[in-house]
Amino acid sequence: MTKQSKNSLKKFRESLMISKAELARKANISSTTIDRIEQGKSCRPETKRKIILALGLKISDKNKVFDD
């Protein structure tokens, strides 16, 4: 069973008007992975790092997207 993880990825991504596919391409991960994370599934720290950087944030801003 996958641990549910609270995050604001969808809200943040939509506020930047970036599609899942575009974010996935920028982060070099699959759009399925973006979808799973937006549904609250957990992901590896490396994946979070890629997403944060792809959103144009600094690693220190990770709490704007991930609440853990």
DSSP file (Angstrom, degrees, kcal/mol; ACC not computed):
  #  RESIDUE AA STRUCTURE BP1 BP2  ACC     N-H-->O    O-->H-N    N-H-->O    O-->H-N    TCO  KAPPA ALPHA  PHI   PSI    X-CA   Y-CA   Z-CA
    1    1 A M              0   0    0      0, 0.0     2,-0.4     0, 0.0     0, 0.0   0.000 360.0 360.0 360.0 136.9    0.0    0.0    0.0
    2    2 A T        -     0   0    0      1,-0.1     2,-0.2    40,-0.0     0, 0.0  -0.679 360.0-117.3 -89.4 136.9    1.3    3.4   -0.9
    3    3 A K        -     0   0    0     -2,-0.4    39,-1.0     1,-0.1     2,-0.3  -0.506  27.9-120.9 -70.4 134.3    1.5    6.1    1.7
    4    4 A Q  B     -A   41   0A   0     -2,-0.2     2,-0.5    37,-0.2    37,-0.2  -0.605  29.3-161.8 -75.1 136.3   -0.7    9.1    1.0
    5    5 A S        -     0   0    0     35,-4.4     2,-0.4    -2,-0.3    63,-0.1  -0.980  14.2-132.0-126.9 123.9    1.3   12.3    0.8
    6    6 A K        +     0   0    0     -2,-0.5    61,-1.8    61,-0.2     2,-0.3  -0.574  41.9 153.0 -74.7 127.8   -0.1   15.8    1.1
    7    7 A N  B     -B   66   0B   0     -2,-0.4    59,-0.2    59,-0.2     3,-0.2  -0.987  46.9-143.7-151.9 162.7    1.1   18.1   -1.6
    8    8 A S     >  +     0   0    0     57,-3.7     4,-2.9    -2,-0.3     5,-0.3   0.004  60.4 123.2-111.9  24.8    0.0   21.2   -3.5
    9    9 A L  H  > S+     0   0    0     56,-0.4     4,-3.3     1,-0.2     5,-0.3   0.920  73.3  46.8 -58.2 -48.8    1.5   20.1   -6.8
   10   10 A K  H  > S+     0   0    0      1,-0.2     4,-2.9     2,-0.2     5,-0.2   0.945 115.4  45.4 -60.1 -48.6   -1.7   20.3   -8.9
   11   11 A K  H  > S+     0   0    0      1,-0.2     4,-1.9     2,-0.2    -1,-0.2   0.918 116.7  45.6 -60.8 -44.2   -2.7   23.7   -7.5
   12   12 A F  H  X S+     0   0    0     -4,-2.9     4,-1.2     2,-0.2    -2,-0.2   0.929 114.0  48.3 -66.0 -45.8    0.9   25.1   -8.0
   13   13 A R  H  <>S+     0   0    0     -4,-3.3     5,-2.0    -5,-0.3     3,-0.5   0.920 113.0  48.1 -60.9 -45.0    1.2   23.6  -11.5
   14   14 A E  H ><5S+     0   0    0     -4,-2.9     3,-1.1    -5,-0.3    -1,-0.2   0.838 105.1  58.9 -67.1 -32.1   -2.2   25.0  -12.6
   15   15 A S  H 3<5S+     0   0    0     -4,-1.9    -1,-0.2     1,-0.3    -2,-0.2   0.807 108.9  45.5 -66.6 -27.0   -1.3   28.4  -11.1
   16   16 A L  T 3<5S-     0   0    0     -4,-1.2    -1,-0.3    -3,-0.5    -2,-0.2   0.441 112.8-124.9 -90.1  -1.1    1.7   28.5  -13.5
   17   17 A M  T < 5 +     0   0    0     -3,-1.1     2,-0.4    -4,-0.2    -3,-0.2   0.908  59.4 148.1  54.6  46.7   -0.6   27.3  -16.3
   18   18 A I      < -     0   0    0     -5,-2.0    -1,-0.2     4,-0.0    -2,-0.1  -0.928  43.1-131.8-109.8 133.3    1.7   24.3  -17.0
   19   19 A S     >  -     0   0    0     -2,-0.4     4,-2.5     1,-0.1     5,-0.2  -0.381  23.4-112.6 -77.0 161.8    0.3   21.0  -18.3
   20   20 A K  H  > S+     0   0    0      1,-0.2     4,-2.8     2,-0.2     5,-0.2   0.921 119.7  52.1 -57.5 -43.4    1.2   17.7  -16.7
   21   21 A A  H  > S+     0   0    0      1,-0.2     4,-2.2     2,-0.2    -1,-0.2   0.895 109.7  48.0 -62.2 -40.9    3.0   16.7  -19.9
   22   22 A E  H  > S+     0   0    0      2,-0.2     4,-2.5     1,-0.2    -1,-0.2   0.920 113.4  46.7 -67.5 -43.5    5.0   20.0  -19.9
   23   23 A L  H  X S+     0   0    0     -4,-2.5     4,-2.5     1,-0.2    -2,-0.2   0.920 111.9  51.6 -63.6 -42.6    6.0   19.6  -16.3
   24   24 A A  H  X>S+     0   0    0     -4,-2.8     5,-2.3    -5,-0.2     4,-0.9   0.910 110.9  48.1 -59.9 -42.6    6.9   15.9  -16.8
   25   25 A R  H ><5S+     0   0    0     -4,-2.2     3,-0.5     1,-0.2    -1,-0.2   0.932 113.1  47.1 -64.4 -45.9    9.1   16.9  -19.8
   26   26 A K  H 3<5S+     0   0    0     -4,-2.5    -2,-0.2     1,-0.2    -1,-0.2   0.864 117.2  43.2 -63.3 -36.1   10.8   19.7  -17.9
   27   27 A A  H 3<5S-     0   0    0     -4,-2.5    -1,-0.2    -5,-0.2    -2,-0.2   0.545 108.0-126.2 -87.1  -7.8   11.4   17.4  -14.9
   28   28 A N  T <<5S+     0   0    0     -4,-0.9     2,-0.3    -3,-0.5    -3,-0.2   0.903  73.0 110.6  60.2  43.8   12.4   14.5  -17.1
   29   29 A I  S   <S-     0   0    0     -5,-2.3    -1,-0.3    -6,-0.2    -2,-0.1  -0.862  75.0 -84.4-134.9 171.4    9.9   12.1  -15.5
   30   30 A S     >  -     0   0    0     -2,-0.3     4,-1.6     1,-0.1     3,-0.3  -0.434  25.3-128.0 -80.6 153.3    6.7   10.6  -16.9
   31   31 A S  H  > S+     0   0    0      1,-0.2     4,-2.4     2,-0.2    -1,-0.1   0.779 111.9  63.4 -68.6 -23.9    3.3   12.4  -16.8
   32   32 A T  H  > S+     0   0    0      2,-0.2     4,-2.5     1,-0.2    -1,-0.2   0.889 101.0  51.1 -62.9 -39.1    2.0    9.2  -15.1
   33   33 A T  H  > S+     0   0    0     -3,-0.3     4,-2.5     2,-0.2    -2,-0.2   0.920 109.1  49.8 -63.9 -44.4    4.3   10.0  -12.2
   34   34 A I  H  X S+     0   0    0     -4,-1.6     4,-2.6     1,-0.2    -2,-0.2   0.933 111.1  50.8 -57.6 -45.8    3.0   13.6  -12.1
   35   35 A D  H  X S+     0   0    0     -4,-2.4     4,-1.4     1,-0.2    -2,-0.2   0.919 110.1  48.5 -58.5 -47.4   -0.5   12.2  -12.1
   36   36 A R  H  <>S+     0   0    0     -4,-2.5     5,-2.3     1,-0.2    -1,-0.2   0.907 112.1  48.6 -61.6 -43.4    0.2    9.8   -9.2
   37   37 A I  H ><5S+     0   0    0     -4,-2.5     3,-1.8     1,-0.2    -1,-0.2   0.908 108.8  53.2 -65.0 -41.3    1.9   12.5   -7.1
   38   38 A E  H 3<5S+     0   0    0     -4,-2.6    -1,-0.2     1,-0.3    -2,-0.2   0.780 104.0  57.4 -65.0 -25.4   -1.1   14.9   -7.7
   39   39 A Q  T 3<5S-     0   0    0     -4,-1.4    -1,-0.3    -3,-0.2    -2,-0.2   0.468 128.3-100.0 -82.4  -1.6   -3.4   12.1   -6.5
   40   40 A G  T < 5S+     0   0    0     -3,-1.8   -35,-4.4     1,-0.3    -3,-0.2   0.516  73.3 145.3  99.0   4.9   -1.4   12.1   -3.2
   41   41 A K  B   < -A    4   0A   0     -5,-2.3    -1,-0.3   -37,-0.2   -37,-0.2  -0.463  51.2-111.1 -73.1 150.2    0.9    9.1   -3.8
   42   42 A S        -     0   0    0    -39,-1.0     2,-0.3    -2,-0.1    -1,-0.1  -0.352  34.6-168.8 -78.0 162.0    4.3    9.4   -2.3
   43   43 A C        -     0   0    0     -2,-0.1     5,-0.0    -6,-0.1    -1,-0.0  -0.947  29.4 -83.2-145.6 166.8    7.5    9.7   -4.4
   44   44 A R     >  -     0   0    0     -2,-0.3     4,-2.0     1,-0.1     3,-0.4  -0.337  37.5-116.8 -70.7 151.6   11.2    9.5   -4.0
   45   45 A P  H  > S+     0   0    0      0, 0.0     4,-2.5     0, 0.0     5,-0.1   0.864 116.5  57.3 -55.2 -37.0   13.1   12.6   -2.8
   46   46 A E  H  > S+     0   0    0      1,-0.2     4,-2.1     2,-0.2     5,-0.1   0.890 105.8  49.7 -62.2 -39.2   15.0   12.7   -6.1
   47   47 A T  H  > S+     0   0    0     -3,-0.4     4,-2.3     2,-0.2    -1,-0.2   0.910 110.0  50.4 -66.1 -42.6   11.6   12.9   -8.0
   48   48 A K  H  X S+     0   0    0     -4,-2.0     4,-2.9     1,-0.2    -2,-0.2   0.917 109.0  52.7 -60.0 -42.8   10.5   15.8   -5.7
   49   49 A R  H  X S+     0   0    0     -4,-2.5     4,-2.4     1,-0.2     5,-0.2   0.922 109.0  48.7 -59.7 -45.6   13.8   17.6   -6.4
   50   50 A K  H  X S+     0   0    0     -4,-2.1     4,-2.3     1,-0.2    -1,-0.2   0.907 113.3  47.5 -61.6 -42.3   13.3   17.3  -10.2
   51   51 A I  H  X S+     0   0    0     -4,-2.3     4,-1.8     2,-0.2    -2,-0.2   0.931 110.7  50.8 -65.4 -46.4    9.7   18.6   -9.9
   52   52 A I  H  <>S+     0   0    0     -4,-2.9     5,-2.2     1,-0.2    -2,-0.2   0.927 114.0  44.1 -58.7 -46.2   10.7   21.5   -7.7
   53   53 A L  H ><5S+     0   0    0     -4,-2.4     3,-1.5     1,-0.2    -1,-0.2   0.886 110.6  54.8 -66.5 -38.2   13.5   22.6  -10.1
   54   54 A A  H 3<5S+     0   0    0     -4,-2.3    -1,-0.2     1,-0.3    -2,-0.2   0.795 103.3  56.8 -65.7 -27.6   11.2   22.1  -13.1
   55   55 A L  T 3<5S-     0   0    0     -4,-1.8    -1,-0.3    -3,-0.2    -2,-0.2   0.495 121.7-109.9 -80.2  -3.0    8.7   24.5  -11.5
   56   56 A G  T < 5S+     0   0    0     -3,-1.5    -3,-0.2     1,-0.3     2,-0.2   0.670  76.6 130.1  83.9  17.0   11.4   27.1  -11.3
   57   57 A L      < -     0   0    0     -5,-2.2    -1,-0.3    -6,-0.2     2,-0.3  -0.529  59.5-114.1 -97.7 167.2   11.7   26.9   -7.6
   58   58 A K    >   -     0   0    0     -2,-0.2     3,-2.2     1,-0.1     4,-0.1  -0.685  31.0-112.8 -92.2 155.5   14.7   26.5   -5.3
   59   59 A I  G >  S+     0   0    0      1,-0.3     3,-1.9    -2,-0.3     4,-0.1   0.865 118.7  62.9 -55.5 -35.5   15.1   23.4   -3.3
   60   60 A S  G 3  S+     0   0    0      1,-0.3     3,-0.4     2,-0.1    -1,-0.3   0.665  96.2  60.4 -65.0 -14.8   14.6   25.5   -0.2
   61   61 A D  G X   +     0   0    0     -3,-2.2     3,-2.5     1,-0.2     4,-0.4   0.267  68.1 114.2 -92.7  11.2   11.1   26.3   -1.5
   62   62 A K  G X>  +     0   0    0     -3,-1.9     4,-3.4     1,-0.3     3,-1.6   0.782  64.6  67.1 -57.4 -27.8   10.0   22.7   -1.5
   63   63 A N  G 34 S+     0   0    0     -3,-0.4    -1,-0.3     1,-0.3    -2,-0.1   0.658  86.8  69.3 -68.7 -13.2    7.4   23.4    1.2
   64   64 A K  G <4 S+     0   0    0     -3,-2.5    -1,-0.3     1,-0.1    -2,-0.2   0.749 120.1  17.2 -71.0 -22.2    5.4   25.5   -1.3
   65   65 A V  T <4 S+     0   0    0     -3,-1.6   -57,-3.7    -4,-0.4     2,-0.5   0.754 126.3  47.0-115.4 -46.2    4.6   22.2   -3.1
   66   66 A F  B  <  -B    7   0B   0     -4,-3.4     2,-0.5   -59,-0.2    -1,-0.3  -0.899  59.4-158.9-110.9 127.1    5.3   19.3   -0.7
   67   67 A D              0   0    0    -61,-1.8   -61,-0.2    -2,-0.5    -4,-0.1  -0.303 360.0 360.0 -97.7  49.9    4.0   19.3    2.9
   68   68 A D              0   0    0     -2,-0.5    -1,-0.2   -63,-0.1    -5,-0.1   0.437 360.0 360.0-133.5 360.0    6.4   16.7    4.4
